[in-house]
Each structure stands twice: as structure tokens, then as C-alpha cells.
Amino acid sequence: MREALRGLTTRGRSFLAAGTAAVVSALILGEKDLLRVAILLALLPLLAAAYVGRSRYKLACTRSLEPHRVPVGANARVVLRLHNLSRLPTGTLLLEDRLPYALGTRPRVVLERLGAQQASSVAYTVRADVRGRYEVGPLVVRLTDPFGLCELTRAFPSVDRLTVIPQVTALPTVRLASEYAGSGDSRARSVAVHGEDDSATREYRRGDDLRRVHWKSTARTGELMVRREEQPWESRATVVLDTRAYAHQGDGPTASFEWAVAATASVAVHLRGNGYRLRLVTGLGVDTDATEADGDGLLLDCLADVTASQRSDVATLVEQVRRRSDSSLVVAVLGALTLPEAELLAGLRGNRSTCVALLIDSHGWLNLGDSERAEAARTQGAAALSLLQSGWRVIGVNHGDQLPSLWPQLARGPQGFAWRAALAETVAGGVK
């Protein structure tokens, strides 16, 4: 009740003050009629406070996001459902959902009245132009009586999280020359023709089908052995995102790093759609396999959080990729490179994988003078030449380029990049 009295509005306090003054005047003047009016004036805000205070603890609220994951620039619909659990109708309700600045201004919705045991839903939309995970809520409900004499605020503690993922662009289908890697217990094709010998068996694991027990090997080893299962052969790909802050330029959604993140997302989703088992590696320690049914969602959620870092470097990135050498295709989305950094990346060709670099000329995101621009071009050309000479396929990315128009270049063999190598060598001539 005390909290309800603290919620009296200016109108309610005025009624209470007027009623008190009228009571004193009626007692002094001996006016019974004035005393009746005074009591009514004083009781109205008290009754309103009691009414609102009772309703305050009888509301339930649920929130739903449709959908929970949206790409940059898309809208999400937030649905609020309020249920009046009390036997008394509520007064006017003012709903205000708390939102981070990136999702826009806080929405305010008015519900005129909720009857006893009645529920009502309201909805609004949010839009984010910046990747990330955002908390929606908590919801603040302001309860008032029909006369506006008392107003109380109730905050529901529950929050929901909206994930804003990079924009995924559909890419044209091209034939990618890459090797195949096996999966399952047996990784060598020859296992299937060896027959039932020790090379096609392994130790029993809990949950294995007993019909697969290989009794001959079990008797010889003294341990329960089962036949290995053969799994379909499949292509594997690793998508690498360069997160070095000093390798990217620009600010906000138009920065070169945002282009790199969106390109990584598009390439990853495209390769998974073409049957690749995908691995995502970034310079910030992210190393994710997309093997689940919602693998696309897992990858995009990781990319929603990724940021450029000054602590990231090419050596760490190469070490992460080298921890596993089972990928037949490596697609790296790289920022500006120096010659030593390109030589480090050249070492990834040692496992005979097909390596493709989307090499972003991030200096194109800056307004540079002619001499600075020429120096940046020479450095980028020397790095591109080093990658080409080591067997990488290099696709140059300039400011304003669209990934779908660049993607078909992956289908070219190393000879398809000969003209690029000649050009890079010409540009890099002044660096040697």
C-alpha cells in the first residue's frame, strides 16, 4: 500500500490535499455537507491507490520474437502478450519495452483496459543495421486507474535476445576443383576390399550394435572388437576470416571488415548448400564445425559476434588452420597483407588443398593521396604475387565489388590467374 501511495499522480495528490483542506475547513466551520465532500475527495485517491496496487501483482507477460535471428537490415517482429490474472479489470496500461540504441527508440503502446482474466497482445517491429546480439526487454508496464489519480510501474524481469547476423548473398554455382576426404571409422578407400581382417575392426564402444562384433579378432586380441562402419565420402572446406584490425579500413556497416564478414557468411552458407562439411576459423580463436542440422545458424551466430582485433595476426591464423589438415578446400577472406604475411599463408598449400584468397584492398576504403595509394598498391601486389607463386588462387576485391560477380573466378585453374600474376609482378616490381 505504501508503494501505491508513492505512485499517486499530481492529480491524485491534489485531490488528497484538497480533501484534507476541506476536512479541516468543515470541522472549523461545522459544515456537515462540506465534510461529506471533503471525505469523498480524500477517499478517491486512496481508493485509486488500493485499486492499482491490487492489480499490480496480477499481471503476467510473455514476449516472443519472430524470428530470433535476422540478417542485417531486416525487421523482426516483437509480440507482447499481457494477461490479467485478477478478477478486477485494469485501468489504462502504458507498455514500454526497453531496447538497445542499435534497435531504435523504445516503443510505447497503450492498452485502454484489460477485463478480468482477459489477455491482449500488441506487436511492434525492430530493425538493426549492425551485427550483434541484442537484449530486448525488460518490459515496463505503467498501471493507472480510470481517473488517472495513481500510476504504478512494474518491470517484468524477462528478456529475449535478438541475433542480427551478416547479410547472406546467394552465389552462382561453379565447379570447384578440390580433393575429397573421407569420414567415419575408415578413412582409406582400400578398407572395403580387404575383407574381414584386423584393418577393418576397432575396439567395442558402448552403444555399438552387437551384430557388428568380429569374433575372430576378439578371440585373437582378447578384447571385444567390432567391424568398422564405412561412411560416404564427402568434400570438406575451411572458411577463414581475417580479423586483424589493422588490415581493414572504414567505419560502421560500410567498413571493409563488414564486407569480409558478409562474404565469409555467404561463402560458408553456399558451400554447405553444395554438400561440403564446413569448418569456420577466425583470428580470434573461433574454430567451429557446422555438422548439425542447423549448421548454417551456428556459423551465422558466430559471425554475428565477431569483431576486428589488434591482437589477431596471420601467424596465429595459420596455426589454427593447420591444427587439422582434412580440408580439400580453403577459402580465406583476407584484409591487406604484407609480403611476410603472405609468405606465412603460402605454407597452407603444404597439405595439397585448393586454397583461394579473397584479397581485399582495404586501402580503397580510404581517401589516399596518389603516392600513398601507389605504395599501398605495390605492397598489395607483392603479397598477391607471393600467394600466386605458392599455388593459391587470388581474387582481388576492391571497394564497391560485389561477391556474386567475383565468385565465378574460383572455377579457373591456376593458369586462369596467370594474367593476375603478371600484373602483380609488374606492380610489385618497385618493392623488390
C-alpha positions in Angstrom: 0.0 0.0 0.0 2.9 2.4 0.8 4.3 1.9 -2.7 0.8 2.5 -4.2 0.6 5.8 -2.2 4.0 6.8 -3.6 2.6 6.2 -7.0 -0.1 9.0 -6.7 0.0 11.3 -9.7 -0.1 15.1 -9.4 -3.9 14.9 -9.9 -4.2 12.3 -7.1 -2.0 14.3 -4.7 -4.1 17.4 -5.5 -7.3 15.5 -4.7 -5.8 14.3 -1.4 -4.6 17.8 -0.4 -7.9 19.4 -1.4 -9.8 16.7 0.6 -7.6 17.2 3.7 -8.0 21.0 3.5 -11.8 20.6 3.1 -12.0 18.3 6.1 -10.2 20.9 8.3 -12.4 23.7 7.0 -15.6 21.6 7.6 -14.6 20.9 11.1 -13.8 24.5 11.8 -16.9 25.8 10.2 -19.2 23.0 11.3 -20.4 22.3 7.8 -21.5 18.7 7.5 -22.2 18.9 3.8 -18.6 20.2 3.2 -17.3 17.4 5.4 -19.0 14.8 3.2 -17.5 16.3 0.0 -14.1 16.5 1.8 -14.2 12.9 2.7 -15.1 11.9 -0.9 -12.2 14.0 -2.2 -9.7 12.4 0.2 -11.0 8.8 -0.3 -10.9 8.9 -4.1 -7.0 8.9 -4.5 -6.8 6.4 -1.6 -9.2 4.0 -3.3 -7.4 4.5 -6.6 -4.1 3.6 -5.0 -5.6 0.5 -3.4 -7.2 -0.5 -6.8 -4.0 0.0 -8.7 -1.9 -1.7 -6.0 -4.1 -4.7 -6.1 -3.9 -5.1 -9.9 -0.1 -4.6 -9.9 0.6 -8.2 -8.8 -2.0 -9.8 -11.0 -0.4 -9.4 -14.4 1.5 -11.9 -16.5 3.6 -11.1 -19.6 5.2 -13.1 -22.3 7.3 -11.9 -25.2 8.1 -13.6 -28.5 10.4 -12.7 -31.3 9.6 -13.5 -34.9 12.2 -14.6 -35.8 15.0 -14.7 -33.2 17.7 -14.5 -35.9 17.5 -11.8 -38.6 20.1 -10.5 -41.2 21.4 -7.0 -41.1 18.8 -4.5 -42.3 15.8 -6.9 -41.9 12.9 -6.4 -39.5 12.0 -8.6 -36.6 8.5 -8.6 -35.0 8.2 -8.4 -31.3 4.8 -9.7 -29.8 3.9 -8.8 -26.2 1.0 -10.7 -24.6 -0.4 -9.4 -21.3 -2.8 -11.5 -19.2 -4.8 -10.0 -16.4 -5.0 -12.8 -13.8 -7.1 -10.9 -11.3 -10.8 -10.7 -11.0 -10.8 -6.9 -11.4 -10.4 -5.0 -14.6 -7.3 -2.9 -15.0 -7.1 0.7 -15.9 -5.1 2.1 -18.8 -1.8 0.4 -19.3 1.2 2.0 -20.9 3.7 -0.5 -22.1 7.4 0.4 -22.7 9.9 -2.2 -23.9 13.5 -1.4 -23.3 15.7 -1.7 -26.3 19.4 -1.0 -27.0 20.2 2.0 -29.1 21.0 0.0 -32.2 17.4 -1.3 -32.4 15.8 2.1 -32.3 13.8 4.1 -29.9 11.8 2.4 -27.1 8.3 1.5 -28.3 5.4 2.7 -26.2 2.0 1.1 -26.6 -1.3 2.0 -24.7 -3.8 -0.6 -23.7 -7.1 1.0 -22.7 -8.4 -1.8 -20.4 -8.0 -5.4 -19.6 -11.0 -7.1 -18.2 -10.9 -9.9 -15.5 -9.0 -12.9 -16.8 -8.6 -11.2 -20.1 -5.5 -11.3 -22.3 -4.4 -9.0 -25.1 -1.5 -8.8 -27.5 0.4 -5.9 -29.0 3.3 -6.0 -31.5 6.0 -3.7 -32.8 8.9 -4.1 -35.2 12.7 -3.5 -34.7 15.4 -3.2 -37.2 19.2 -3.3 -36.8 21.8 -2.2 -39.3 24.7 -3.5 -37.2 25.6 -7.2 -36.4 25.4 -8.4 -32.9 23.3 -9.9 -30.2 20.8 -7.6 -28.6 18.7 -7.9 -25.5 15.0 -7.0 -25.9 13.4 -6.0 -22.6 12.6 -5.9 -19.8 9.1 -4.7 -20.3 7.9 -1.8 -18.1 4.2 -1.5 -17.5 2.6 1.6 -16.1 -0.7 0.9 -14.4 -3.2 3.7 -13.9 -6.8 3.9 -12.6 -9.6 5.2 -14.8 -9.4 8.7 -13.2 -5.6 9.0 -13.6 -5.1 9.5 -9.8 -2.5 6.8 -9.3 0.2 5.3 -11.5 2.5 2.4 -10.7 5.4 1.0 -12.7 6.0 -2.7 -12.9 9.1 -4.2 -14.7 9.0 -7.8 -15.9 12.5 -9.2 -15.5 12.4 -11.5 -18.5 14.4 -10.5 -21.6 14.8 -12.1 -25.1 17.8 -12.0 -27.3 17.7 -11.0 -30.9 20.7 -12.1 -33.1 21.5 -9.9 -36.0 23.6 -11.9 -38.5 25.5 -10.8 -41.6 23.7 -10.4 -44.8 24.0 -13.6 -46.8 24.2 -13.2 -50.6 23.3 -16.0 -53.0 26.3 -17.1 -55.1 26.3 -18.7 -58.5 27.1 -22.3 -58.7 30.6 -23.0 -60.0 32.6 -26.2 -60.2 35.3 -26.1 -57.5 38.4 -28.3 -58.2 39.1 -29.9 -54.8 40.1 -33.2 -53.3 37.8 -35.4 -51.3 38.3 -36.5 -47.7 36.6 -39.4 -46.1 34.7 -39.6 -42.8 33.7 -42.3 -40.3 35.7 -45.1 -38.9 37.5 -45.9 -42.1 39.3 -43.2 -44.0 41.0 -45.3 -46.6 39.1 -46.5 -49.7 41.1 -49.7 -49.6 39.5 -50.9 -46.4 36.4 -52.0 -48.2 38.3 -54.6 -50.3 40.4 -56.0 -47.5 37.7 -58.4 -46.2 37.1 -59.1 -42.5 40.6 -58.6 -41.1 42.1 -56.6 -38.3 42.5 -53.5 -40.5 38.7 -53.2 -40.7 38.0 -53.6 -37.0 38.2 -51.5 -33.9 37.5 -51.8 -30.2 33.9 -52.1 -29.0 32.3 -48.8 -27.8 29.3 -48.5 -25.6 26.2 -48.4 -27.8 27.7 -50.4 -30.7 25.4 -53.0 -32.3 26.4 -56.4 -31.1 25.7 -57.8 -34.6 28.9 -56.0 -35.7 31.1 -57.9 -33.3 34.1 -59.5 -35.1 34.6 -62.7 -33.1 37.8 -63.8 -34.8 39.5 -60.6 -33.9 38.0 -60.7 -30.5 39.5 -64.1 -29.8 42.9 -63.1 -31.1 43.2 -59.8 -29.2 41.3 -60.8 -26.0 39.2 -57.6 -26.3 35.7 -57.2 -27.8 36.2 -55.9 -31.4 33.6 -54.7 -33.9 33.7 -54.2 -37.7 34.2 -50.6 -38.7 31.4 -48.7 -40.5 32.1 -47.1 -43.8 30.7 -43.7 -44.3 30.1 -41.8 -47.6 32.9 -39.7 -48.9 32.4 -36.0 -48.8 34.2 -32.8 -49.5 35.4 -30.7 -46.7 36.1 -27.0 -46.7 37.6 -24.5 -44.3 36.5 -20.9 -44.5 38.9 -18.4 -42.9 38.1 -14.9 -41.8 40.9 -12.4 -41.2 40.1 -10.4 -38.1 43.2 -8.2 -37.9 42.0 -4.7 -37.2 45.0 -3.0 -38.9 44.2 -4.9 -42.1 40.8 -3.4 -42.5 39.7 0.2 -43.1 36.5 2.2 -42.8 33.9 2.6 -40.0 30.5 1.2 -39.3 28.4 -1.0 -41.6 30.4 0.1 -44.7 33.8 -0.8 -43.4 35.9 -3.3 -45.3 35.7 -5.7 -42.3 31.9 -5.8 -42.6 32.4 -6.7 -46.3 34.7 -9.5 -45.2 32.2 -10.8 -42.6 29.3 -10.8 -45.1 31.5 -12.5 -47.7 32.5 -15.2 -45.2 28.9 -15.8 -44.3 27.8 -16.1 -47.9 30.7 -18.4 -48.8 30.0 -20.7 -45.8 26.3 -21.0 -46.5 27.0 -21.6 -50.2 29.5 -24.3 -49.6 27.3 -26.1 -47.1 24.4 -25.9 -49.6 26.7 -27.7 -52.1 27.4 -30.6 -49.8 30.6 -29.5 -48.1 31.3 -30.2 -44.4 32.4 -26.8 -43.3 34.8 -25.5 -40.7 35.0 -21.8 -39.8 38.2 -20.3 -38.5 38.8 -16.8 -37.4 41.8 -15.0 -36.0 40.1 -14.6 -32.6 40.2 -18.3 -31.7 36.9 -19.3 -33.3 37.1 -22.9 -34.7 33.6 -24.2 -35.5 32.4 -27.2 -37.4 29.0 -27.0 -39.0 27.8 -30.6 -38.9 24.4 -30.2 -37.2 21.1 -29.7 -39.0 21.2 -26.1 -38.0 24.8 -25.7 -39.1 24.1 -22.5 -41.0 22.6 -20.9 -37.9 25.6 -21.9 -35.8 28.0 -20.4 -38.3 26.0 -17.2 -38.7 25.6 -16.8 -34.9 29.4 -17.0 -34.6 29.8 -14.3 -37.3 27.2 -12.1 -35.6 29.6 -11.7 -32.7 33.0 -11.5 -34.4 34.9 -8.3 -34.2 38.2 -7.0 -35.5 41.0 -7.2 -33.0 44.5 -5.7 -32.7 45.7 -8.9 -31.1 44.9 -11.0 -34.2 47.8 -11.9 -36.5 48.4 -14.0 -39.6 50.8 -16.5 -37.7 48.0 -17.4 -35.2 45.5 -17.7 -38.0 47.8 -20.1 -40.0 48.4 -22.2 -36.9 44.7 -22.5 -36.2 44.1 -23.8 -39.8 47.0 -26.2 -39.6 45.7 -27.9 -36.5 43.6 -30.0 -38.8 44.6 -30.7 -42.4 41.5 -32.6 -43.6 40.0 -29.9 -45.8 40.1 -30.2 -49.5 39.3 -26.5 -50.0 40.4 -23.5 -48.1 38.7 -20.2 -48.8 40.3 -17.2 -46.9 38.8 -13.8 -46.8 41.8 -11.6 -46.1 42.4 -7.9 -45.5 45.5 -6.0 -46.6 48.7 -8.2 -46.5 52.4 -7.5 -46.3 54.9 -9.8 -48.1 56.0 -11.6 -44.9 52.3 -12.3 -44.0 51.6 -13.7 -47.5 54.6 -16.0 -47.2 53.2 -17.3 -43.9 49.9 -18.0 -45.6 51.7 -19.7 -48.5 52.6 -22.6 -46.1 48.9 -23.7 -46.0 49.4 -25.2 -49.5 51.6 -27.9 -48.0 48.6 -30.2 -47.4 47.7 -30.1 -51.1 44.4 -28.3 -50.5 42.9 -26.0 -53.0 43.5 -22.6 -51.5 41.6 -19.5 -52.6 42.1 -16.0 -51.2 39.6 -13.2 -51.5 42.2 -10.4 -51.0 40.6 -7.2 -50.0 42.3 -4.0 -51.0 41.1 -2.2 -47.8 43.0 1.0 -48.7 40.3 1.6 -51.2 38.0 2.4 -48.3 40.2 5.4 -47.6 40.8 8.7 -49.4 44.6 8.4 -50.0 46.9 10.6 -52.0 48.5 9.4 -55.2 51.8 8.5 -53.6 50.2 6.7 -50.7 47.8 4.9 -53.0 50.7 3.7 -55.2 52.7 2.5 -52.2 49.6 0.5 -50.9 49.1 -1.0 -54.4 52.7 -2.1 -54.6 52.5 -3.8 -51.2 49.2 -5.5 -52.1 50.6 -6.6 -55.4 53.7 -8.1 -53.8 51.5 -10.1 -51.4 49.2 -11.3 -54.2 52.2 -12.4 -56.2 53.6 -14.4 -53.3 50.3 -16.2 -52.9 50.0 -16.9 -56.6 53.5 -18.3 -56.8 52.8 -20.7 -53.9 49.7 -22.1 -55.7 47.0 -20.0 -54.2 44.2 -18.7 -56.3 43.8 -15.0 -55.6 40.7 -12.9 -56.3 41.3 -9.2 -55.8 38.5 -7.3 -54.0 38.1 -3.5 -54.5 35.8 -1.1 -52.8 32.3 -1.5 -54.4 32.9 -5.0 -55.7 30.0 -7.5 -55.3 30.8 -11.0 -54.2 28.5 -12.8 -56.7 30.4 -11.2 -59.6 33.7 -12.3 -58.2 32.8 -15.9 -57.2 32.9 -17.4 -60.7 36.6 -16.7 -60.8 37.1 -19.7 -58.4 36.4 -22.1 -61.2 39.5 -21.0 -63.0 42.6 -23.2 -62.6 46.0 -21.8 -61.7 46.6 -20.9 -65.3 43.5 -18.7 -65.2 45.3 -16.5 -62.8 48.5 -16.2 -64.9 47.5 -12.7 -66.1 47.0 -11.7 -62.5 50.4 -13.0 -61.6 52.0 -11.0 -64.4 50.1 -7.9 -63.3 51.1 -8.4 -59.6 54.7 -8.9 -60.6 54.6 -5.6 -62.6 53.1 -3.7 -59.7 55.4 -5.3 -57.2 58.5 -4.5 -59.2 59.2 -1.4 -57.2 59.0 -3.3 -53.9 61.8 -5.8 -54.6 
